[in-house]
Amino acid sequence: MKNTRYQADVLEHFIPISIERLTADLSKSSLLTSDDQSLFKQFCARYSSLLHAQSHTQMQRLKLLYQPFNPDKEALIIKKDETNEQLSNLKTELYSILDDANYEKISEDDLNKALNKISPYGVKVSVDFSDFSDVALFYRGSAVRTEFHRDWKRLQFKKREIDILIYRRLFVLLQPRNRQEWINHLASTKKISLKKAKKEVDSSMKSIGVNGDGDIIYMKLFKDIPRADLEMLFPNTRIQIRLFDKIKLSLMGGGGTVGGVMATITKLSASIDPLSAVLAVGGLLAVIWRQIAKIFSQRAKYSAILTKNLYFYSLDNNMGALTYLANIAEYEECKEAILAYFFLLTGGKSTRTELDKCIENYINQQYSIPMDFEIKDGLEKLQKANLLTHSGEKISVLPLNEANAALTQQWNSIIQQGY
């Protein structure tokens, strides 16, 4: 039994309401006259189309920047001489889109805390970050999931309810070291020969799916990831047996092995023919192999848990993840701008603080969702669309007729430019 809920004491920027639901609810508001309701629907449709055209242009530019570093590319691409500059531009635009999509970066301290925890599924893994030249994790939505587990450390045989902190959405960027950089790094840090370093690097590159000597970047999107399970998202994880399991295997395996040795000694001392001796030794080897096999079986069990969890957690990869993020960023920006316009339209002139509070109260009352509305982004979008007017600290918006005319003019300009 699982129950996931957002943390009540953590206010998110993300608006967990579809753009269609939000615009439909605002259009039916009693704050608008029947004529204005129709005009507001037109405004929402026109603004969404205009923002989509602008986002499309940004998305195409981002895809072009990512092409040389995409591990899944299968077509010839335009060669770029300034790879480092293109890589820097890619990350700058990517992090901007993540911010627009209301993702927050996981700090180094939070990442280290998560990596030092043992998974609630009993899986302990480690990650060698020296394999990568860059690692970045971003999340959206901090939540709690209630599950039932036995706590063997406290000798609690009955399952008890525990709360597991999770990330509702998680983006992972991994940039493995390129081959030559990796070889030089290993040779200098481990004080080994270049030949041995090359062998280790080729083995590591094969294990994480890297081919060739160029720079590549993996982009991964996941959902509902327990914070204690961040290690399993990396391709170079090493599964470790927990101390509890080591003790259990030692007691069970050790007891079985000792018993097998004693039985073999007894049989050898009593045997009078070579065949009986061979059979006794063979029986001992079988007992030892059975205990070793239990350890491999335990590791296979852990691997199966990781594979099963990742199957259900994975959302998208690489270019698909990039497109997913761009779409989410567009929807978030659109919702923020429409909310800001609606409450300035119906409430008249207002300060940024008053408008921010008004929108947060509406979302909480209408949808029972407490949040921290990103007022800065909403107003910037309205300003960019020339829909905002200023009077000292007070701000207001163009009336619906004028706003719709302004949006139509901007749309026609985009069409003429060849969108």
N, C-alpha and C positions, 0 to 999 in steps of 0.2 A: 504494500500500500504506500503510495507516494502522494505528497501534497506540497506543491510549490507555491510560494507567495513572495511578493516583493517585501524587502525590509522596510518596516514602517518608519524607522529613524533615518533612512537614506533617501533623500529626494533626488530624483533623476531628471535630466534635461529631456530625455526621450518622451515623446507623446504616444502612448500605446493605444492610439485610436486610428482607424483607417481614414485616409483622406476623404473617401466617399461617405463614411458615416459622419465625419465632422462637418463637411460642407452641407450635407442633408439636414443635420440638426440645426446648424446656424441659419440656413435658408428658411426654416420653419419657425424661427424665433418670433415671439410676440413683439420684440423690439423693432421689427421691421413692418412697414405697411405691406399690403398685398402687392402693390406695384413694386415696391423696393425688394420684396422677396424674389420676384422674377428677375429684376436687374442684378441682384446679388448672385443669383445662380449664373447669370451671364458673366459676371465678374470672376467668379471662381473658375469657370471653364476657360475663359480667356487668359487669366493669370497662370493657370496650370499649363496651358499650351505654350505660353511664352517662356516659362521657366524650364519646361521640358526641352524646348529648342536650345536654350542656353546651356542646359546640362548636357545635351547631346554633343555639343561642340567641345565641351570640357572632357567628356568621356572619350571621344575620338582622339583627342590629344594625349590623354592618359594611356590609352591602349597603344598608341604609337611609341610612347616612351617606354612601355613595358615589353614591347616585342623582343628586343635583343636579350632580355633577361628571363623570358618565359621558358621554363623547362619543357613545356608541352608544344612548343612551336613546331609546325610541320611544313611551313611554306618559306620560300626565300623572302628575306626582308631587306629593307634599305640599310646598307652598312653605315655605321656612324663612327667617325674618327675620335670624337670626344666622349668616350665611354663614361669616364668619371663624371663629367658634367651632366650627361644624360641621366646617370644613376642618381645624382644629387637632385635633379629636377623631378625625377620620378617620385622620390621619397617625399619631397616638399609638397607636391600636388596630392599624393596619396594621403599624407597626414592631414592635409587641409580637408579632404573629402571625409576622412574619419571624424574630424571635428564637426563638420556639417551634419554628419549622420549621428551626432551625439554619442560617439564612442570616447572613452577616457583611457589614457595610457596607464598600464599597470606599473607602478613604481618599482625600482630595483629592490627596495626593502620588502614590499609586499610579495614580490616574486620569490625572493630568498626565503621568506616565511613559509610560503606555499610549498616550495621545493623540499623543505625540511620536515614536512608532515607526512604521515603514513596515510595512504588512501583508506576511506571507509570500507572499500572492498577488500582490504587486506593485501593490496599490492604495493610493494615498495620498489621503486625504480630510481635510477640515477641518470643524469645527463651530463655529458662532457661539452661545456659551452665553448671550449677552445676549438671545436670543429667549425665554428661559425665566426664570420667577421662581423655580422650584425644580427641581433635578435630583438624583436619588438613585439609586445603583446598589448592589445587594446580590448576593452570590454564595454558592454552596454547593458545595464541592468544588473543590480546586485540583489540577489534573492536568497531565500532559505527553503530548503526541501526537507521535509520530515520523512525519516525512514526508521526501520526497526532492525536493530543488530544486537548480537550477543557480544558482551564484553568479557572475553576469556581472562583478561588480566585481573579483573575483579571477581573472577569465578562466578559470573552471572550467567547461568545456563538459559534463563528465560530472556527472550528478546525484549529490549527496551527501546523506547522512543528517543531518537537523537535528531538534532537539527544540523544539517549540512549546508554550509555556505556555498553558493554556486554563482557562476556568471551566466546570465541568460543568453548573452551573445558574446563570442570571443573571436577576435581576429589575431592571427599569428603571422608574423613576417620572419622568415628565416633566410639568411644569405650565407650559404656555406663558403668557406675559404676556397679560392681558386687553387688549382693543383700546385702550381709553383710556389705560391704564397704559403700554402699548407706545408709543403716539403721543407721550406726554409724555416718555418715556425717550429716544426717538430725537431729538426736537426739542431736548432739553437737551444730550445728549451730542454730537450731530453739528452743533449750531448751525444747524439748518435750519428752514424755516417749517412751521407746523402742516399746511398743505395738502400739502407735499411729504412730511412725515412720515406723514400719513394714507395717501398713495399707496403708500409703501414698506411700511407695516404691512399694508395690505390684500393686497399682493402676497405678503408673507412668510406671512401667515395662510393664504392660499390654497395656498401650496406645502407647508405642513405639515398641511393638512387641518382648519384651525380655522374654524368658522362661528359668527357671533354675537359678543356682547360679554361673555358670562358667563365665569366661571372653569371650566376643564375640566382633568381630570387623565388622562393616558395611563398605563396600566400594561401592561408587556410582559414576557413570560417567554421566555427562550431557553435553548438547551442547547449545550454544547461550543463556546463562543465563544473564539477566540484572543484573548489579551489585547491584541495589537497591532491588533485589528479592532474595538475598542469604538466608534469613530466611526461605523461603518456602521449602528449601531443607532438613530441619531438621524434624524429626518425631514428635517432641514435640512442634510444633509451636502453638501459641494461637492467634486467629484472633481477632483484635480489630476494633471497629467502629471508623472511623475518626471523628474529631470534626465537620467538615462540615456536615457529615451525621447525627451526633447526633442532631445538631441544626435543620436540615431539619425534622428529625423524631419528634423532640420536638414540632416544630411549627405545623406540620401537625397533629401529634397525639394529642398534647395538645389541639388544636382547636377542633378536633373531639370529644375528651373526654369531654371538657367543654360544648360543645353543647349538648352532650348526657346527661350530668348531669342536665342541665337546662331543657331539655325536660322531663326528668324523674320527676323532682320536680313539674313541671307544671301538668303532668299527675296524680301524686300522690295527689296533692292538689285538683284536680278536680274529682278524682275517688271516687266512693261511694260504690264500691263492691270489695271484696278481689281478684277476678280474674283479674280485671283491674290493681290492684296494683302489682300483681305477674308478669303480662305481662310487666309493666313499668320497674320493677327491672330487669327482664330478658333482656329487651332491653338495659339497661345501661351496664349490664355485657357483653353483646355481643359487644357493642362499645369499652369497655375497652380491651376485648380480641383481637379485631381486631387491635388495636394500638400495643399491645404486639406482635402479630403475625408479624407485619411489621418489628419489630426489628429482630426476628428470620429469617424472609425472607431475610433481608439484610445480615445477617451472612451466610445464605445458599448460597446466591449469591456470596459472597466472596470465600466461600469454593469451589464452582463450578469453579470459575476463577483459583484458585490454582491447582485444580485437572486437569483441561483442559491443563493448561500450562505445568505441570509436565509430562503429557502424551506425549506431543510432544518434551519436552526437554530431557527426559531420554534416555540414551544410553545403559547402562549395570549395573549389580549389582554383588557385592561380587566376587565369583570365576570367573565369566564372565568378570568382570571389570579388574581383575588381568591378565587374558589372553589377553584382549584387550590392556592393557598397555604394556605387554611384546612384543606383535607383533609390536606396534607402535615404541617402543624403538629399536627393531631390524631393522625396516625399516629406522629409522633416522640414526642409526649408520652406516648402509650399504651405505646410500646416502652420508654421510659425508666422509667415507673412499674412496668411488669410485671417488668422486669429487676431493679429495686431490690427489689421485693417478693419475688421468687423467691429471691434470694441472702440476704436477711435471714431468710426462712422456713427455708431449708436450712442456713444458716451460723450462725443464732442471733444474739445481740446483737453489734453491731459499731459501730465509729466510722465517720464519713463517709469518712475517708481509706481505711480498710481496705476498706470496701464498694466504693468507687470503683475501687481497684486490682483487687479480685476480679472485678468485671464486665469491666474492660478486658482482663484476662488471659483470661477465658472467651471473649470475642469474638475475640481474637487466636488462641487455640488452636483454637477450634471452626470459625472461618471464615477464618483467616489474614488478618484485617483489623486492623492497629494503629489505635487511635483514642483520642481524648480524651473519655471518657464524661462527659456533663453530669449529674453526681450531684445537683446542686442542684435541677434541674427535676423529676427523678424523685421525690425525697423531698418536695418541695412538693406534688406531686400526691397522694402517699400521705397526707400530712398533711391535705389538703383533704378527702379521702375518709374521714377518721377511722380510718385503718388503721395509723397509726404510734404507737408508744409510746416514751417517753424515760426513760432512767435515767442521769443525769449526761451524760457525753459519748457513752455507748452508746445505740444505737437498736435497736428491734426492731419486729416487726409482729404483728398479730393472727393466731391460727391460722386455717387455711382455713375451718373451719366458721363461726367468728365473723365472718371477713372476708366470706364469701358472704352471711351473714345481714345484715350491715351494708350491703352493696351493694344487696341486695334492698329493704331499707327505704328507702334513698335513691332507688332507682328508683321505688318506689311513691309517694314524695313528689312526684317530678317529674311523674308521671302525673296525680296529683290536682290539681296546679297547672295542668294543661292543656297539656302538651307535645304 
